[in-house]
Amino acid sequence: MHTGKDIQFDQLLAQLRGLSDHQRRQLKAELERLEEISIDNSLEEFLLSAPTFSENQIKTIEETRKAIDQWRKN
């Protein structure tokens, strides 16, 4: 994340310590909101990048299911 300024971590902590209780609650709520968005995006990216079955694989699965159903009937 780039804020337009280069702030050292120690400086950032010092700034955060200077916040009022109300400002800290607002900051915490915003960070939690950003984390939820990040998790949602990560899950969506994961699902969209997951492998998919080829037509051949689907055909093999269907044939296997039919064979298993035949075997169960006997």
C-alpha positions as CSV (number, residue, x, y, z in Angstrom):
1,M,0.0,0.0,0.0
2,H,1.4,3.4,-0.9
3,T,0.2,6.5,0.9
4,G,2.0,9.1,-1.2
5,K,4.5,9.5,1.6
6,D,7.2,7.2,2.8
7,I,6.6,6.8,6.5
8,Q,8.8,4.6,8.6
9,F,6.9,2.0,10.7
10,D,8.1,3.5,14.0
11,Q,6.7,6.9,12.8
12,L,3.4,5.3,11.9
13,L,3.2,3.7,15.3
14,A,3.9,7.0,17.0
15,Q,1.1,8.6,14.9
16,L,-1.3,5.8,15.8
17,R,-0.5,6.2,19.5
18,G,-1.5,9.8,19.3
19,L,-5.0,9.0,18.1
20,S,-8.0,9.5,20.3
21,D,-10.1,6.5,21.4
22,H,-12.8,7.4,18.9
23,Q,-10.2,7.7,16.1
24,R,-8.7,4.3,17.1
25,R,-12.2,2.7,16.9
26,Q,-12.7,4.2,13.5
27,L,-9.3,3.0,12.3
28,K,-10.0,-0.5,13.7
29,A,-13.4,-0.7,11.9
30,E,-11.8,0.5,8.6
31,L,-9.0,-2.1,8.9
32,E,-11.5,-4.9,9.6
33,R,-13.5,-3.8,6.6
34,L,-10.4,-3.8,4.4
35,E,-9.5,-7.3,5.7
36,E,-13.0,-8.6,4.8
37,I,-12.7,-7.3,1.3
38,S,-9.2,-8.8,1.0
39,I,-10.5,-12.2,2.2
40,D,-13.5,-12.1,-0.2
41,N,-11.2,-11.2,-3.1
42,S,-8.8,-13.9,-2.2
43,L,-11.5,-16.5,-2.1
44,E,-13.0,-15.3,-5.4
45,E,-9.5,-15.4,-7.1
46,F,-8.9,-18.9,-5.7
47,L,-12.2,-20.2,-7.0
48,L,-11.7,-18.6,-10.4
49,S,-8.2,-20.0,-10.8
50,A,-9.1,-23.5,-9.7
51,P,-8.7,-26.3,-12.3
52,T,-11.6,-27.4,-14.3
53,F,-12.5,-30.8,-15.9
54,S,-12.0,-31.3,-19.6
55,E,-14.8,-32.8,-21.7
56,N,-12.9,-36.1,-21.7
57,Q,-12.7,-36.2,-17.9
58,I,-16.4,-35.4,-17.6
59,K,-17.2,-38.2,-20.1
60,T,-15.0,-40.6,-18.1
61,I,-16.7,-39.6,-14.8
62,E,-20.1,-40.2,-16.3
63,E,-19.1,-43.6,-17.7
64,T,-17.7,-44.6,-14.3
65,R,-20.9,-43.5,-12.5
66,K,-23.0,-45.6,-14.9
67,A,-20.7,-48.6,-14.3
68,I,-21.0,-48.2,-10.6
69,D,-24.8,-48.0,-10.8
70,Q,-24.8,-51.2,-12.9
71,W,-22.6,-52.9,-10.3
72,R,-24.9,-51.9,-7.4
73,K,-28.0,-53.3,-9.2
74,N,-26.4,-56.7,-9.5
